[in-house]
C-alpha cells in the first residue's frame, strides 16, 4: 500500500511525518485526532492563532471579488491598504516608507539585497555590491540569501554556488567568540564590522544584514544594549545600509512592533514575513526607508525587481486583516506580557535542570541552549542529535517545540530549542509548555547518558 505522503519530497527522508488536518486557537490536530499545543506557531508564523474568523472571512471576501492582479501593470486596493498599514507600524526614523511585497522571507531578503545595491548604483557608487552577514544567521534558501546567511551546515553543500560575501561573528555573549566578558569586551562583535568593512574596502560594501533577535540558527540570541547603536554608527560612517531581517522578530513577536525597536535604532530596510499574514496565506514585505527609495526615484525612477505573486490582492487582504486583528486585541503588548512570563518560567526550569545552560529571548521569541555541564558549558556531541530527539518526544506528549539548527557553538556543535508560540497563549499554556519541556529534556538526556 502506498503511504499518503509517498510523493512528497520531505526535508528528512528518513522521518515519519505527522499529518495535520485542523487548527483551532493555539492547538493543531492530526489525522488521528491527537491534539498538540503549537508552541512554535508553525515556525514563527501563526501569531494570532489558528482559525480566526475575521481573517478567514477577509480572504473569502477578497477571493469572491478579485483574487489576483499583476502588480507590475496595475494596482489593487489591498496592496495600497497594507502598505499604508506598514507605514504606521514602521519606525518613525524611516520617514515615508514604500513597500514591495513578495511571498516569503527569502524573497523579501533577495529584494532587499538587490534594492540595496540599486540604491548605491543610482548614486554612482556601482562598486558597492557586497552584503556583510553574520555567522550562525539565516536569511533564506535562495543562492543569494544563503550567501548572506551564516548557517554553515546549509551552506556547505552549496558552497560552489555562493556569492563572495563576508561574515562577522555574532553577538553571542553566552559563548563570546572573542573570549571576553561583557565588562571588558568593548562590544568587540560590533567593532568587527568596522574591521571587515575596512578590510574588504568600503567602496565594495553595500549593506550589513542582521536578525535583530537571532532566529533558528541560534534560538533567540539577544545582543547587548550597546550593539545596534554602534552598528548603526559604523554603517553611517562607511555609507553602508543597515538591513533588519525581521522575518521572525517583526510585527509584535518581541513585545514591540519590531525587534530592532528595543535598541532605539532605525534601519534603512526592514524585511518581514511569517507573521504578517498569520500563516493564512504566503506573504512577505520589504520596507524601504525614505532615504533608500528617494535615491531610486531621483535616479532611474525604475525599481529593478518584481515577482509575479508579489502584492496580489488575496495575500494583501489577509495581511491587512491580520494586522487589524493584532491592533484590535492589543496583541503586541500581550506578546510582551506573556513572553515575560514564559521567560521567567523557563529560567526557573533552567535552575532545576542540569542540562539547560542558557535561556534567552524577547517577548514570545525564546530559546534554550542544551549543555552537558553548566560550569564548563560543554556542548553535547552533534551525533547524539538531542534537539531533534527532544522535539519528537515533546510531540509525543502533545507539544510542538522546534529544534534549532545544530552548529551555534562552532558551526558544527551546539544543540538548542526554540519557542515562538501564538501571541494568544495564556498562563495555563505556558505551564504545560514548561512542564512538558522539562519531562522531555530529562528523559532524552537520561536515555542518552544511560546508554553511554
C-alpha positions in Angstrom: 0.0 0.0 0.0 1.4 3.4 -1.0 1.6 5.8 2.0 -0.3 9.1 1.8 2.8 11.1 1.7 4.8 8.9 -0.6 5.1 11.5 -3.4 6.2 14.4 -1.1 9.9 15.2 -1.0 10.3 15.7 2.7 13.2 17.6 4.4 14.1 14.4 6.2 13.5 11.4 4.1 14.0 9.0 7.0 11.5 10.7 9.2 7.8 9.7 9.7 5.8 12.9 9.4 2.6 13.5 11.3 -0.3 14.7 9.1 -2.2 17.8 10.5 -5.8 18.3 9.4 -7.1 21.2 11.6 -6.1 24.1 13.8 -8.0 25.9 16.5 -6.6 28.8 18.5 -3.2 27.6 19.9 -3.8 24.0 19.0 -3.4 21.8 15.9 -4.9 18.3 15.4 -3.6 15.4 13.4 -5.5 12.8 11.2 -5.8 10.5 14.3 -7.5 13.2 16.4 -4.5 13.9 18.5 -4.1 17.5 19.8 -0.8 19.4 20.0 -0.1 22.8 21.6 1.5 24.7 18.8 4.4 26.4 20.8 6.3 27.0 17.6 3.4 28.8 15.9 4.1 26.9 12.7 7.8 28.1 12.9 7.0 31.7 14.0 4.2 32.2 11.5 1.0 31.6 13.4 1.0 34.7 15.7 -2.8 35.3 16.1 -3.8 31.6 16.3 -5.5 29.1 14.0 -8.9 29.6 12.6 -9.5 33.3 13.3 -12.9 34.1 11.7 -12.0 37.7 10.8 -9.1 36.7 8.7 -10.8 33.7 7.1 -13.7 36.0 6.1 -11.4 38.7 4.7 -9.7 36.1 2.5 -13.1 34.7 1.3 -14.5 38.1 0.6 -11.5 39.2 -1.4 -11.4 35.9 -3.3 -15.0 36.5 -4.3 -14.2 39.9 -5.7 -10.6 39.8 -7.0 -8.1 37.0 -6.3 -5.2 38.2 -8.5 -3.9 41.1 -10.4 -0.4 41.6 -11.7 1.3 44.3 -9.7 3.7 45.3 -12.4 0.9 46.5 -14.6 -2.0 47.6 -12.3 -2.5 48.2 -8.6 -5.2 46.9 -6.2 -6.8 48.2 -3.0 -5.5 45.6 -0.5 -1.9 46.3 -1.6 -2.4 50.0 -1.0 -4.1 49.4 2.4 -1.3 47.0 3.6 1.5 49.4 2.5 -0.3 52.2 4.5 -0.6 49.9 7.4 3.1 49.1 7.4 3.9 52.8 7.2 2.0 53.2 10.5 4.0 50.3 12.0 7.4 51.4 10.8 10.0 53.2 13.0 9.5 56.9 12.6 13.1 57.5 11.6 12.4 55.7 8.3 10.3 58.6 7.2 7.8 58.0 4.4 8.2 54.3 3.6 7.5 52.4 0.4 6.9 48.6 0.5 7.4 45.9 -2.1 5.5 42.7 -1.4 6.6 39.1 -2.1 5.5 35.6 -0.9 8.2 34.6 1.6 11.1 35.7 3.8 13.8 34.6 1.3 12.2 36.6 -1.5 11.9 39.6 0.8 15.6 39.4 1.6 16.5 38.9 -2.0 14.6 42.1 -2.8 16.5 43.9 0.0 19.8 42.8 -1.4 19.0 43.9 -4.9 17.4 47.2 -3.9 20.3 48.0 -1.5 22.7 47.7 -4.5 20.3 49.7 -6.7 20.4 52.5 -4.0 24.2 52.7 -4.4 24.1 52.3 -8.2 21.7 55.2 -8.6 24.1 57.4 -6.6 27.0 56.5 -8.7 28.6 54.0 -6.3 28.4 51.0 -8.5 31.3 49.0 -6.9 29.3 48.8 -3.6 27.6 45.4 -4.1 28.7 43.1 -1.2 26.5 42.4 1.8 28.1 41.5 5.1 26.3 38.9 7.1 26.9 37.2 10.4 27.9 33.6 11.2 25.1 31.4 12.6 22.5 33.6 10.8 19.8 32.7 8.3 18.2 34.9 5.7 16.8 32.4 3.2 17.5 29.5 0.9 18.0 31.1 -2.4 21.6 31.3 -3.6 21.8 35.0 -2.8 20.2 34.8 0.6 22.1 31.7 1.6 25.2 33.7 0.6 24.3 36.3 3.1 23.4 33.7 5.7 26.0 32.1 8.1 24.3 28.8 8.7 27.3 26.6 8.0 25.5 23.3 7.8 23.2 24.6 5.0 26.0 26.5 3.2 28.5 23.6 3.0 26.9 21.6 0.2 26.2 24.6 -2.0 29.5 26.5 -1.5 30.3 26.4 -5.2 27.2 28.5 -6.0 27.5 31.0 -3.2 28.4 34.7 -3.7 31.6 36.0 -2.2 30.0 37.8 0.8 32.0 38.4 4.0 30.7 37.4 7.5 31.4 38.5 11.0 30.9 36.9 14.4 27.5 37.1 16.1 26.8 38.9 19.3 26.8 35.7 21.3 27.5 36.7 24.9 26.9 33.2 26.4 29.9 32.0 24.3 31.8 35.1 23.4 33.6 34.3 20.1 36.4 36.7 21.3 36.7 35.1 24.8 35.8 38.3 26.5 33.4 39.2 29.4 30.7 41.8 28.9 32.5 44.3 31.2 35.7 44.2 29.2 34.6 43.5 25.6 34.0 47.0 24.2 31.4 45.3 22.0 34.1 43.6 20.0 31.4 41.8 18.0 30.2 45.1 16.6 33.7 46.6 16.2 34.5 43.6 13.9 32.0 45.1 11.5 34.3 48.2 11.1 37.3 46.0 10.6 35.7 43.9 7.9 34.4 46.9 6.1 37.9 48.4 6.0 39.5 45.1 5.1 37.1 44.5 2.2 37.2 48.1 1.2 34.2 50.4 2.0 33.8 51.1 -1.7 32.7 47.4 -2.1 30.2 47.1 0.8 26.5 47.9 0.1 24.8 46.7 3.3 25.0 44.8 6.6 22.1 42.4 7.2 21.1 41.3 10.7 18.3 39.4 12.5 17.7 41.8 15.5 17.0 38.7 17.6 18.8 35.8 16.0 16.5 33.0 14.8 16.7 29.3 14.4 20.4 29.2 13.9 20.9 30.4 17.5 17.4 30.3 19.0 16.7 33.8 20.2 20.1 35.2 21.0 19.7 38.8 22.1 22.6 41.2 21.5 23.8 43.5 24.4 22.3 47.1 24.7 25.3 48.8 23.1 25.4 46.5 20.0 23.0 48.0 17.5 23.6 51.7 18.2 27.3 51.0 17.5 26.4 49.1 14.3 24.2 52.0 13.2 27.1 54.4 13.8 29.6 52.2 11.8 27.1 51.8 8.9 26.6 55.5 8.7 30.4 56.1 8.8 31.0 54.0 5.7 27.8 54.6 3.7 26.6 51.1 4.4 22.8 50.3 4.6 21.5 48.5 7.6 19.0 45.8 6.7 17.0 44.4 9.5 15.7 40.9 8.8 12.5 40.9 10.9 11.1 37.8 9.2 10.8 36.2 12.7 11.2 39.0 15.1 8.8 41.6 13.5 5.2 42.6 13.9 5.0 42.3 17.6 6.7 39.0 18.5 9.2 40.5 20.9 6.6 42.8 22.6 7.5 45.7 20.3 6.5 46.4 16.7 9.9 45.3 15.5 12.8 43.6 17.2 15.1 46.5 16.4 12.8 48.9 18.4 14.3 47.5 21.6 17.5 49.2 20.8 16.0 52.5 19.5 17.8 52.2 16.2 16.3 53.0 12.8 17.2 50.6 9.9 17.3 51.6 6.3 15.4 48.5 5.1 13.1 46.1 7.0 12.2 42.7 5.7 9.3 40.8 7.3 7.2 37.7 6.5 5.8 34.8 8.6 3.5 36.7 11.0 2.5 39.4 8.5 -0.4 37.2 7.4 -0.6 34.9 10.4 0.1 31.9 8.2 -3.2 32.2 6.4 -1.5 32.9 3.0 2.1 33.2 1.9 3.1 36.9 2.2 6.3 38.9 2.9 7.3 42.6 2.6 10.5 44.6 2.0 10.0 48.1 3.6 12.3 50.8 2.2 13.1 54.0 4.2 12.6 57.3 2.5 16.3 57.7 2.1 16.5 54.5 0.0 13.5 54.8 -2.3 14.1 58.5 -2.9 17.6 57.7 -4.3 15.9 55.4 -6.8 13.2 57.9 -7.6 15.8 60.6 -8.2 17.8 58.3 -10.4 16.4 56.0 -13.0 12.9 56.0 -11.4 12.5 52.3 -12.1 12.7 49.5 -9.4 14.7 46.7 -10.9 12.9 43.9 -9.1 9.5 42.3 -9.1 7.7 38.9 -8.6 4.6 37.5 -10.2 2.6 37.0 -6.9 4.1 40.0 -5.1 1.3 42.3 -3.8 -1.6 40.1 -5.0 -4.9 41.2 -3.6 -5.7 38.0 -1.8 -2.5 37.8 0.2 -2.6 41.6 1.0 -6.2 41.3 2.2 -5.0 38.6 4.6 -2.2 40.8 5.7 -4.5 43.8 6.4 -6.9 41.6 8.4 -4.0 40.0 10.4 -2.6 43.4 11.4 -6.0 44.7 12.2 -6.6 41.8 14.5 -3.3 42.3 16.3 -4.2 46.0 16.8 -7.8 45.4 17.9 -6.7 42.9 20.5 -3.6 44.7 21.7 -1.5 41.6 20.9 1.9 43.3 20.7 1.6 44.2 24.4 0.2 40.8 25.2 3.2 39.1 23.5 5.4 41.2 25.8 3.5 40.2 28.9 3.1 36.5 28.1 6.7 36.4 26.8 8.0 37.8 30.1 6.1 35.1 32.0 7.4 32.4 29.6 11.0 33.5 30.0 10.6 33.7 33.8 9.3 30.1 34.0 12.0 28.9 31.6 14.7 30.5 33.8 13.2 28.7 36.8 13.4 25.5 34.8 17.0 26.3 34.0 17.7 26.3 37.7 16.1 22.9 38.1 17.6 21.2 35.1 21.4 20.4 34.8 21.1 20.4 31.0 19.8 23.9 30.2 22.8 26.1 30.0 21.2 29.3 28.8 17.7 30.8 28.4 17.3 33.9 26.3 14.8 35.8 24.2 12.5 38.8 24.0 8.7 38.5 24.2 7.4 35.3 22.7 10.7 34.6 21.0 12.5 32.3 23.4 15.4 29.9 23.2 17.1 27.3 25.4 20.7 26.1 24.9 21.5 22.5 25.9 24.7 21.5 27.7 26.3 18.5 29.4 27.9 20.7 32.1 26.7 24.1 33.2 30.0 25.1 34.7 32.1 24.4 31.5 29.2 24.9 29.1 30.3 21.8 27.3 28.1 21.2 24.2 26.7 17.7 23.6 28.3 15.7 20.7 26.4 16.5 17.5 25.9 12.8 16.7 23.7 12.5 19.7 21.1 14.6 17.9 19.5 15.7 21.1 17.5 18.6 19.8 15.6 16.6 17.3 15.0 13.8 19.8 13.6 16.2 22.3 11.4 17.7 19.6 10.0 14.3 18.8 9.5 13.3 22.5 7.7 16.5 23.2 5.4 15.9 20.2 4.5 12.5 21.7 3.3 14.4 24.8 1.3 16.9 22.8 3.7 19.8 22.5 5.3 21.2 19.4 8.7 22.7 20.0 11.4 23.5 17.5 14.9 22.0 17.5 17.3 24.8 16.3 19.7 24.0 13.6 22.9 22.5 15.1 26.1 24.4 14.9 25.6 27.5 17.1 28.9 26.9 19.0 31.4 26.5 16.2 29.4 25.8 13.1 29.1 22.1 13.9 28.3 21.5 17.6 25.6 23.1 19.7 22.0 21.9 20.4 19.2 24.3 21.2 15.4 24.6 21.3 13.2 27.4 20.2 9.7 28.6 21.2 7.7 31.0 19.1 4.0 30.4 20.1 1.0 32.5 19.1 0.5 35.8 20.9 -2.8 34.4 22.3 -1.3 31.8 24.7 -2.2 32.1 28.4 -0.7 31.1 31.7 -2.1 27.6 31.5 -0.5 27.0 28.2 2.8 28.3 29.5 2.7 25.9 32.4 2.1 23.0 30.0 5.0 24.1 27.8 7.4 24.3 30.7 6.4 21.0 32.3 6.4 19.1 29.0 9.8 20.5 28.1 11.2 19.5 31.5 9.9 16.0 31.1 11.1 15.6 27.5 14.6 17.1 28.1 15.1 15.0 31.3 14.0 11.7 29.6 16.2 12.1 26.5 19.3 13.1 28.4 18.7 10.2 30.8 18.4 7.7 27.9 21.5 9.0 26.2 23.7 9.2 29.2 22.4 5.8 30.5 23.2 4.2 27.2 26.7 5.5 27.0 
